[in-house]
């Protein structure tokens, strides 16, 4: 699995990462979505790696994903920032077009 973070997204991550967390985690948010397969792929900054995390290839920063949630993500993804929200895409689809800045940190 590979994630590319655009320059705009990387700059905004630095702005919101006031706690200087070390890792960006790909997460599958199921809060308020009903069951476990009706979630939304998203990202969040975390401090520590868990035993259930696997590395995601990324040249811009350290990124992890929970092994059990990896199936909800594409093999190649891009995290972008459009001036208001983050957007997670793959070559085939939009995974999450509206990741609010406040949910990252």
N, C-alpha and C positions, 0 to 999 in steps of 0.2 A: 504494500500500500504506500502511496506517495501523495504528499500534500505540498503544493506550491503556494506560498503566501506572497501576494503582490506587495509592492513597495508601499502603497497607500494603506493596506491592511496592517503591515508591519509597523508603520509609524503610529497608527491608531492604537495598536496593541501596547506599544510603549507608553502612550499617553494614559491609557486606562490601567496599566499595571503598576499602580502606586505602591503595592505591597511587594513588588519585585519577585513575583512568583516565577519559578524556574521553567515550568512545563506548560505547554498548551495541550489540552486533552480533547480529543474528539469524543463526544458523548451523544447518547441517544436518549433524548428527553421524552419521558412518557407521562409526566405530570399533567393531569387533566385530559389525557387523550384516550382514556378507556382501558384498553388492554396493551400488553407489551409490544405488539406489532404495529400499533397505531401511533408511534411517536414521531419525533422530528429530530433529524441529525443537527447537532449544534457543536459549539466549541466553548471551552472555559479554561481559564488559567488555574493551575493547581500548583501546590508546593512540592508534593512528594509523589513518587512513583509507587504504585501498588503492585503486589505480586501478580495480579490479574492483568496488568498492562503489558502491551507489546509495543515496540517502537514503530513509528511511522516515519518513513523516509521524508526528510524535509531539510533543505539547505539553509533555511532562514532561522530556525530555532528548533529546540527539542520538542517533539510531538509524540504523544502516546494515544493508544486506544485500548479500551477494555477488550480482552479476547472475545468475550461473549457478545459484545456489541459491534465487533468489526464487520459482521455480515451486513449491517445496515448502511455501510459506507462503500463507495466505489474504489476501485484500485487506483485511479488517478483523480485528484481533486484540486481545486483552487479556492483559496480563501481570499476574497476581495473586500474592499471597503468603498462605498459609494458616496461618502460624505455624511451619511446619516446612519446607515446600518451596515453590518457585515453581510456577506453573501457567500454561501458555500455551494460550489458547482462542480460538476464532472463534465467530461466531454459529451455525455449522453443526456444529462438532465440537470435541473436545478434541484439541489438537495434541500437547501433552505435559503430563500431569498431575503429573509428579514430576521437577522440575528441582532438584537438590540445591543448597543454598546454596553449598557449597564449589566447585561447578563454574562459578559466575558470575565470580568474581574471578580 
